[in-house]
Amino acid sequence: MNRVTHAAGRKVFSRIVDHELSQISKNREQAYEKILDTAQKYMDEFDLGINWEYLRRVTLNQGYTLNTYINSMADQLHPNVLKTTLLNLGYEAFYNGTRTIREMRKIHNCNIPWIILMDPTSACNLHCTGCWAAEYGNKLNLTFDEMDSVITQGKELGIYFYMLTGGEPLVRKKDVIALCKKHNDCIFLAYTNGTLVDEELCRQMQEAGNLFLALSLEGKPEVNDLRRGEGVYGKVMHAMELLKENGLVFGTSICYTSQNIESVTNDEFIQMLVEKGCRYSLYFHYMPVGNEASPELLPTVEQRTYMHHRVREIRNMEHGPGLFTMDFQNDGEFVGGCIAGGRNYFHINANGDAEPCVFIHYSNGNIRENTILEILKQPLFMAYHNNQAFNDNMLRPCPMLENPEILQRLVKESGAHSTDLQSPETPEHLCGKCVEYAAKWAPEAERLWKETQEKKASRSF
């Protein structure tokens, strides 16, 4: 899509959004229906398998959770945040981005992602037990110009969604806000410990309209503060209160382990998140990355099976609690397995190294030496492109955790080097910690996958 057509399309979509948002107070159901009609008109060409009839039913019926969820956003979000979310996430990322990305994949015959993760800095204001950021300190940083260049190049490829990790990205909040304002057609999501959220940041987020936050939590106050430091849980709760009061979009980022899995999924915890104003919870399976990692923190087979079912229960938009949840290990069936290596995302660390995954610290390219397109064509990324999906069973998606023999082969064949500047880890050492886990999980994954496919076939019939 050329720039003129793109700008004209955004203008038309913006007018539609303005009109329908103005109608919400008059006839909410009619306004929602018009927004769904517009979304279907734009998205149908991509054949994403969306059941629009079902979506209309749960959106427009007051008896369903999704209706309550959308109403709360319409009522509570700051007007600029609500409009910008619909424009940037809806028109730019989902429509314009998807169209451009698909074209670019055909032209370049390589993975083109939907999201790029970047670490603005390795610095952090906390010193959490077991976190590599405490070791790196503030030694590594991407400059504003480097991040700006990544986004500028990314948009040419159709990438309009950028996630900021770290370290603590809000250590660089001035640059983060500047990026959001300069690239006001993109969506940004920052993973943060939440302790640097204040009134001034909230005001700037309202003004920009395109920055979401995912606040790290690990369960009850005593569990959370044992690793993160005394008083941190209280600061996160205060951050949530500020974000909700200011009508901003935020949720949580939760790493689940063998030690905390029940405490971060129980009814009381989930209800607390909903009441605080969280819109989503992003769950990450513990990965034993690093020479000092603790494999005993890997969930048991029974615990992972529990997570497989529990995340779906919470996410249920018919009768669930009203919190959108994703489990990046157990939701592989919805994204076709592993999404790393540029298939749907890749990671740039604070040293500029381009890694296939935030958990896979190997690379052939660096943004200070290579363009984004060159990085996507580097040997390790092309090995991902040529070998995905790594398993026909989408509950065994990862080339490290569930298929440890594969990552070792890909790294060796591609000649990739370790990007860990503190304590480089060989792929054999990394994957060796996953062999027993993978063997134990495989039969249960096969049972669950068969059960999933049978249910899907039954629904289709």
Summary of the structure (lengths in Angstrom):
residues: 461
radius of gyration: 21.4
end to end distance: 38.6
largest distance: 62.0
contacts: 1538
relative contact order: 0.09
helix: 52%
strand: 12%
